Amino acid sequence: MNKQYRFDHKVIYDLIPAGNSVLDLGCGNGELLSKLIRHKGVQALGIEKDFDLVAEAIARGVPVIQSDLDEGLAGLPDHFFDYVILEKTLQAVKKPLLVLEEMLRVGRYGIVSFPNFGHRQVVLSLLRTGRMPVTPSLPYQWHDTPNIHLFTALDFLDWASANKVRVERGFSWTGNGTVQFKEEESAFAVEVLFVVSKEG
């Protein structure tokens, strides 16, 4: 788990009502789900690919399945969960569109957070240096980054619009605090979080 401040953890914790059912895709060491289980009484399940992180999650008392998200969620029924969390995971999977489709299939609502590659610091760094930016929210060199799909907040909104996905709420982490997401101010968002649902 990255030691930097996780704005998305706090926002997600505040968003999810007590007693709801929650699936966390790419749950890591289970830190967030553990907190939701202990303090909000959610019915939780995590999915994680990394064996070591699965073991850590289990040690925290989090029910977790070891699985690769790029293979889909065929074992889970439609609309089974109230919320499906996809927290800083979308940019690291090989099949992001499949993962998004499966998220919206098995959950009533999806919560998606990711670093905004359209943040002005990232764009200016690339223009100034001609090299892939290294920032506090993107601390990796080009050859060891887990981020294999680079996209912006506006790219995500384009996908939502084209696929009849409703954006229920949006939040931006500016580096100094959390604010409501505004499309015209997307270049100031270091990271973003959207609550989405399937129209119809």
C-alpha positions in Angstrom: 0.0 0.0 0.0 1.3 3.4 -1.0 2.0 5.5 2.1 0.8 8.7 0.5 -2.6 10.1 1.6 -5.4 8.1 0.1 -8.2 10.6 -0.6 -10.2 7.9 -2.3 -10.3 5.8 0.9 -12.0 8.6 2.8 -14.5 9.4 0.1 -15.4 5.8 -0.5 -15.8 5.2 3.2 -18.2 8.2 3.5 -20.1 7.2 0.4 -21.0 3.6 1.2 -24.1 3.2 3.6 -23.9 0.9 6.6 -24.9 -2.6 5.9 -24.6 -2.5 2.1 -22.9 -5.2 0.1 -19.5 -4.3 -1.4 -17.1 -5.9 -3.9 -13.6 -4.5 -4.1 -11.8 -5.2 -7.4 -8.1 -5.2 -6.8 -8.5 -4.9 -3.1 -4.8 -4.9 -2.3 -4.1 -5.7 1.3 -7.8 -5.2 2.3 -7.2 -2.1 4.3 -10.4 -0.3 3.0 -12.7 -3.3 3.2 -11.5 -4.1 6.7 -12.5 -0.7 7.8 -15.9 -0.9 6.1 -16.5 -4.3 7.7 -15.5 -3.2 11.2 -17.1 0.2 11.3 -20.0 0.0 8.8 -21.0 -3.6 8.9 -20.9 -4.1 5.2 -21.1 -7.5 3.5 -17.8 -7.5 1.7 -15.8 -9.5 -0.8 -12.4 -8.6 -2.3 -10.7 -9.8 -5.5 -6.9 -9.5 -5.7 -4.4 -11.0 -8.1 -1.3 -10.8 -5.9 -0.9 -13.8 -3.6 1.0 -11.8 -0.9 -1.7 -9.1 -0.8 -4.4 -11.8 -0.7 -2.6 -13.2 2.4 -2.5 -9.8 4.0 -6.2 -9.2 3.4 -7.1 -12.5 4.9 -5.0 -11.7 7.9 -7.1 -8.6 8.3 -10.3 -10.7 8.3 -11.4 -9.7 4.8 -13.0 -12.4 2.6 -11.0 -12.4 -0.6 -10.7 -14.4 -3.8 -7.4 -14.7 -5.7 -8.2 -13.9 -9.3 -7.2 -11.9 -12.4 -9.7 -9.2 -13.2 -8.7 -9.4 -16.9 -10.5 -12.8 -16.9 -13.8 -11.2 -15.9 -16.2 -12.0 -13.1 -18.2 -14.9 -14.7 -18.8 -16.6 -11.3 -20.7 -13.6 -9.9 -24.4 -13.0 -10.7 -25.8 -9.8 -12.2 -26.6 -6.9 -9.7 -25.4 -8.9 -6.8 -23.6 -6.1 -5.0 -24.8 -2.6 -4.0 -21.4 -1.1 -4.7 -18.4 -2.3 -6.7 -15.1 -0.5 -6.0 -12.4 -0.1 -8.6 -9.8 1.9 -6.7 -6.6 2.9 -8.5 -6.9 -0.3 -10.5 -8.3 0.6 -13.9 -5.1 2.0 -15.3 -3.2 -1.2 -14.3 -5.4 -3.9 -16.0 -4.9 -5.2 -19.5 -8.6 -5.1 -20.4 -10.1 -1.9 -18.8 -13.3 -1.9 -20.8 -14.1 -5.5 -19.8 -13.4 -4.7 -16.2 -15.7 -1.7 -16.3 -18.5 -3.7 -18.0 -18.2 -6.4 -15.4 -18.2 -3.9 -12.6 -21.5 -2.4 -13.8 -23.0 -5.9 -14.5 -22.5 -7.2 -10.9 -23.1 -4.0 -9.0 -25.8 -1.4 -8.8 -23.2 1.3 -8.5 -19.5 1.4 -9.4 -16.9 3.6 -7.7 -13.9 4.2 -9.9 -10.8 6.2 -8.8 -7.6 6.8 -10.8 -4.7 9.2 -11.3 -5.6 11.9 -13.8 -3.0 11.8 -16.6 -4.5 15.1 -17.8 -3.4 17.0 -14.6 -1.6 20.1 -15.6 1.6 19.1 -13.7 1.8 15.9 -15.7 1.2 17.6 -19.0 3.6 20.5 -18.3 6.3 18.1 -17.1 6.0 16.0 -20.3 6.2 19.2 -22.5 9.1 20.6 -20.5 11.3 17.5 -20.2 10.2 15.3 -23.1 10.2 12.4 -20.6 7.4 10.5 -18.8 6.5 12.6 -15.8 7.3 11.4 -12.2 5.0 13.1 -9.7 3.9 12.4 -6.1 0.8 10.6 -7.5 2.7 8.9 -10.3 6.0 8.1 -8.6 7.2 5.4 -11.1 9.8 5.4 -13.9 8.6 4.5 -17.3 10.1 1.0 -17.1 8.7 -0.1 -13.8 5.2 1.5 -13.7 2.2 -0.6 -13.1 0.1 1.9 -15.2 -0.3 0.3 -18.6 -3.2 2.5 -19.8 -2.8 6.2 -19.6 -6.0 8.2 -19.7 -7.5 11.3 -18.3 -10.7 12.3 -16.4 -12.1 13.5 -19.7 -11.4 10.2 -21.5 -13.3 8.4 -18.8 -16.3 10.8 -19.2 -16.2 10.2 -22.9 -16.4 6.5 -22.3 -19.3 6.9 -19.9 -21.2 9.1 -22.4 -20.7 6.6 -25.3 -21.8 3.6 -23.2 -24.9 5.0 -21.5 -23.2 5.1 -18.1 -24.5 7.7 -15.7 -22.0 9.7 -13.6 -23.8 10.0 -10.3 -21.1 12.0 -8.5 -17.6 13.1 -9.0 -14.7 14.2 -6.8 -11.2 15.6 -7.4 -8.2 15.5 -5.3 -6.2 18.7 -5.9 -3.2 17.8 -3.8 -4.5 20.1 -1.1 -8.0 18.8 -0.6 -11.1 17.1 -2.0 -13.6 19.1 -4.1 -16.5 18.3 -6.3 -15.3 17.4 -9.8 -15.9 20.0 -12.5 -15.2 19.1 -16.1 -13.9 22.6 -16.8 -11.4 22.3 -14.0 -10.2 18.7 -14.7 -6.7 19.9 -15.3 -6.4 20.8 -11.6 -7.4 17.2 -10.5 -4.4 15.1 -9.5 -6.7 12.1 -8.9 -10.4 11.7 -9.6 -13.2 9.5 -8.3 -16.6 8.9 -10.0 -19.7 7.1 -8.8 -21.3 5.5 -11.9 -24.4 3.4 -12.7 -25.7 1.9 -15.9 -28.6 3.8 -17.5 -31.8 1.9 -17.9 
